[in-house]
Amino acid sequence: MTEDRYATFSERYASGDMPWDSGITPPEILELLAALPAGCALDLGCGTGTVIGDLLRHGWRADGVDFVPRAIDIARAKLSDFPPESHRLFRHDVTGLDELPELRRNYNLIIDIGCGHTLGGDAMTEYAFAIAGRLAPGGIFMLYASHPRPESSVGWAPRQVADVFGAQLNLLWEQRGDDQAIGAPVSWYKLRKRRKEQRGGA
Ligand SMILES: C[S@@+](CC[C@H](N)C(=O)[O-])C[C@H]1O[C@@H](n2cnc3c(N)ncnc32)[C@H](O)[C@@H]1O
């Protein structure tokens, strides 16, 4: 499954068919950066590094993971004016984050814009655990995922997100909309890793 996705995304980068790659960081992320103190962030499925650029401009350190070499190459070029120690880019599959010991265990912010929602079943559960395991207590996970559609194998239902990620993160809010670029209903989710003493609620 991941191999199919890899082939699809590689072809899309090779042919320049990347409607998601607007070069603009979504306002939901910019609003968060304006409100949070700078820390360490991880962008899963970072694409060409647009969001990482804005994280760095706001004083964050940032790591990015994407499995398409072309995406990582473009991101490296885009971020070349920033100090090298401010960011790290990994060409890797997000379903194998354990194979990246360089990743931190205490990110203040993890972002997934349109990446993880291609994973189903056990892979989704394992992905949720991998994310929770790399967030600092109180750390934020910002997720942008499409809803399931009959004609597509991609998508997470909001109920599914709440159930699977809710095992270790509290859902702070969900915001539904329509993504014109992919022609699908989507949701933004803001989740926060529970501190040890919390058993539920936000
Ligand atoms: C829809 S694009 C979004 C890119 C970026 N987040 C943005 O908003 O511009 C999804 C990205 O996730 C990457 N991706 C998808 N599945 C992945 C996986 N299993 N491992 C690593 N990267 C993946 C793709 O290569 C692509 O760059």
The ligand as an SDF file (V2000), in Angstrom:
LIG
                    3D

 27 29  0  0  0  0  0  0  0  0999 V2000
   -0.7730   16.2610   -0.1270 C   0  0  0  0  0  0  0  0  0  0  0  0
    0.9640   16.3660    0.0340 S   0  0  0  0  0  0  0  0  0  0  0  0
    1.1420   17.6460    1.2380 C   0  0  0  0  0  0  0  0  0  0  0  0
    2.5520   18.1660    1.3660 C   0  0  0  0  0  0  0  0  0  0  0  0
    2.7330   19.2230    2.4450 C   0  0  0  0  0  0  0  0  0  0  0  0
    2.3300   18.7290    3.7470 N   0  0  0  0  0  0  0  0  0  0  0  0
    1.9690   20.4600    2.0800 C   0  0  0  0  0  0  0  0  0  0  0  0
    0.9650   20.7420    2.7440 O   0  0  0  0  0  0  0  0  0  0  0  0
    2.3600   21.1450    1.1370 O   0  0  0  0  0  0  0  0  0  0  0  0
    1.3370   14.9110    0.9670 C   0  0  0  0  0  0  0  0  0  0  0  0
    2.8290   14.7160    1.1900 C   0  0  0  0  0  0  0  0  0  0  0  0
    3.0260   13.5890    2.0340 O   0  0  0  0  0  0  0  0  0  0  0  0
    4.0420   12.7830    1.4950 C   0  0  0  0  0  0  0  0  0  0  0  0
    3.7340   11.4010    1.9330 N   0  0  0  0  0  0  0  0  0  0  0  0
    2.5930   10.7090    1.7100 C   0  0  0  0  0  0  0  0  0  0  0  0
    2.6640    9.5030    2.2860 N   0  0  0  0  0  0  0  0  0  0  0  0
    3.8690    9.4420    2.9000 C   0  0  0  0  0  0  0  0  0  0  0  0
    4.5370    8.4420    3.6600 C   0  0  0  0  0  0  0  0  0  0  0  0
    3.9570    7.2430    3.9010 N   0  0  0  0  0  0  0  0  0  0  0  0
    5.7620    8.7160    4.1410 N   0  0  0  0  0  0  0  0  0  0  0  0
    6.3590    9.9190    3.8960 C   0  0  0  0  0  0  0  0  0  0  0  0
    5.7880   10.9040    3.1670 N   0  0  0  0  0  0  0  0  0  0  0  0
    4.5500   10.6580    2.6780 C   0  0  0  0  0  0  0  0  0  0  0  0
    3.9780   12.9750   -0.0150 C   0  0  0  0  0  0  0  0  0  0  0  0
    5.1980   12.6960   -0.6640 O   0  0  0  0  0  0  0  0  0  0  0  0
    3.6100   14.4600   -0.0930 C   0  0  0  0  0  0  0  0  0  0  0  0
    4.7390   15.2790   -0.1220 O   0  0  0  0  0  0  0  0  0  0  0  0
  1  2  1  0
  2  3  1  0
  2 10  1  0
  3  4  1  0
  4  5  1  0
  5  6  1  0
  5  7  1  0
  7  8  2  0
  7  9  1  0
 10 11  1  0
 11 12  1  0
 11 26  1  0
 12 13  1  0
 13 14  1  0
 13 24  1  0
 14 15  1  0
 14 23  1  0
 15 16  2  0
 16 17  1  0
 17 18  1  0
 17 23  2  0
 18 19  1  0
 18 20  2  0
 20 21  1  0
 21 22  2  0
 22 23  1  0
 24 25  1  0
 24 26  1  0
 26 27  1  0
M  CHG  2   2   1   9  -1
M  END
$$$$
